Amino acid sequence: MNPTLTPREPLPTQRASCATPHTHPERLIGLLLLIAAGGCAANPFSITVDALTVRMARRELATIKTTLLGNPVAKADPRFGPRNDTLDALDGGPDWVIYPDPKNPAGESFLVLELDPDGAVTGLSIWKRNRDGLPDVWKTKRLLKTCFTLTPAECEARASLGTPWRVFNSRATHCKAIFYNAGALIPGRGGRKAVILCFNEQDLCVEVRMAGIVAENTPQETTSPDTPNAPEN
């Protein structure tokens, strides 16, 4: 019997829903969510271009952190506009709040704020959709074909995803988002990448996305997964 995937009405700030994969397979979870075709790695100048992106993002974070670190997250709302999503942690880690990157109005990157239990900002990072370009796009398509309508445990076993890095509930899409380590740090090219699997109310995979950290000012234990496994599908 085929699983039933029940669509929901999108929220006002929701850009896409992960609950309607059959009719809109391109949609993504409010965040990170995190997709743009192309990217620097698809051209012969990828290292130079990406290194410049990293330097610019680090400068941007250095400016932002002076006014946000240690302050209530509500202070970020008037500065960065409507949130893309709020990710409530299901794994005991910090919650995340996601805004469009003010330096990237095209939507290719996102500002992610980490919060303590009182709602104060404890870390900041800038993520880029499909950070390494077409290889990331192709990998997400392969993983979606492998994992579609499977449970988290089945996805992890079939795609060799390893142990989850972070587990959230998305307020924008009402889906569970599980982040898996998608590769180790490459010098000069930002932080780690994550494969993001989105699960509906039946706990079945309906979306697969990939994003990478470009710059961060975040506690090491939060942004650097222990798991060495990376999906090879």
N, C-alpha and C positions, 0 to 999 in steps of 0.2 A: 504494500500500500504506500502511495506517495505521501509524504508529510504535508500537512497543511501549513502554509505560510500566510499569516493574517496581516494585511497591511494596516497601518495606522495613519491618522491624519497628521501631516507634518506640523511641527510647532512653528511659530512666527519666525524664530531665528534659525530654523533648521534649513540647511541648504539641500539636504538629500536624506533619504530614508534607506536603511538597510533591510527593511522588512518587505520589499517588493522586488525580489531578484528576477522574477520571471518576466515582468514587464519593463523593468528599468535596471538591467544588470550593471549599468555604469555608475549607479549612485553609490555614495559612500557615507560612512559614519561622520557626523558633524565635524569632526576634527580633521584630526590629523586628518580627514580626514581628508585627507592627505593624498591627492593624486594629480599629476600633470604629465602628459606625454612628453617625450623628448628628454632634454636634460644635457648636462655638460659631457657626460661620459660617452656619448654617441659620436663625438667628433675628436680629431687628432689633437686638439688643444685643451682637452678636458682637464688635465691636472692644473694648468695655468689658470684657466677660467674658474675652476672650483676653489683654488687657493685664494683667489681674489674675493670670491663670494664669502669664504670663511672669514677673511680679515674684516670685511665690511660688516658682517653679522656680529663679530666680536666687539667691534666699536659701537655698534648699535646697542648691544646688551650692556656695555660698560656705562652708557648714558642712562638707560632705563633703570638699571639696578639701584642707582643712587637715590631714586625717589620711591621705589617699590619695595625693596627688600625690608622685611620686618614690619611692613604696613599692611592694613587690611586690604584684601583683594578688591573690595568695593572701590578703592581709590583708583583702580585701573580702568573701571568702566567708563567714566567720562573721558579718559584719555584715549582709549583704544576702540571705543564704540561697542556695538552689540557683540556679545560673545558668540563664537561659532558653536561652542559646546561647553558643558561642565561634565567632567568625568568623575563619578563618585567611586572611590576605591573599594573593591571587594576583597582585596588581599591584605589589608592592614597597613598599606603604604599610604602616602599622601594623595589627596585628591588633586586633580589637574583642572585648570581653567584655560580654555583655548580662545585666542583672539586672532583675527587676521594680522599678519605682519604689516605694520604701518609703512614700512619701506618697500613693500611688495604688493601693491594694490591688485595685481593680476591674480593673486591667490595662490602662488606657487609655494609660499612658505607661511608658517604660522608661529605665533608667539605662544609658548606654553608656560604657565605659571604653576608652581607646586605650592601647596598650602599645608600649614600645620593644622592640628585639630581645631584651633580657634579661628581659622580663616585668614591667618597672616601669610604673606608671601615668603617662602623660604628658599625658593630656587626659580631660575628662569632659563629657558632654552628656546632656540629658534630651530624649527624643523622644516625640512623641504620635502615636498611630495616627490616620490620617485627620484630620490636624490642622484642616483647614478644613471638616470636616463632610461633608454629603451631596454637594457637588460632587466631593470626593475619592473618595467611594464610587462615584459614577457614572462617573468617569473611569477608575477601575481596572477596572470592568466592561467599558467600551468597549475598553480596551487589552487585556484578556484575550481578548476576542472577536477582536481584530486579530492578536494575537501567539501564541495558543495553538498549540503543537506546531511553532513556527518556531524556527530557530537564532538566536543572538544577532545575527548580521549581518542576517538577514532582518527581525528585530524592529526593529532600529535604522533600517533603510531604510523599512520599511512604516509605522512609527509616528513617524518623524522624531524619534527619541529623542536624537540627538546623540552625543557621545563619552561613554563610561562615566566616571562619577566614581570609583567604587570597585568592585572585584571580589573576592569572597570565596568560600571554601568553608565551608559550614555543617556543624559537627560534629553538630548535633542532627538535621538532615534529610538530610545527605549530598548536598545539592544545591548547585549554584553559584548564588550570589546576585550579581546585577549591579545597582548603584545608578546611576541617571541623574538629572541635575538636573531638577527639576520646577517651577522657578520662582525668581525673584529674591527677595531679602529684602524683606519688607513692614515698614516701620517700626512698632515696638511689638508685633509679632506673632511674635517668635522669629526663628530663622534660616531657612535654606533648607529646601525640601522635596525629597524624593527619591521617584522611582518605582523600585520594586524588582522586578526580574524574576528568577524562580527557574527554573533549568534542571536537568533530570534527567541521568542518566548518559549518555543519548544526545545531550545538549546541546540538548534541545528544551524550549521554554518551557511550564511547567505551572502557574505561579502569577504573578499580578501584584498588588503591594501598594503602598501609599503611606503615607509618614510624614513628619513635619516636626519640625525641631529647635525646641524651646521655649526652651531655655537652654543655654549652652555655656561651657566653659572649656577650649578646645581650640585648638591651633595653627591659624591662619587658613588655611594652605594645605591643611589636611586637611579642613576643614568647609566650604570655599567653592569649589565647582567653577568651573573657568574657562569651561565651556561655557555659552553663553547660550541654547542651544536648550532648549525645553520642549515636551513632547508636546502636540499639539493635538487628538488623536483623542478 
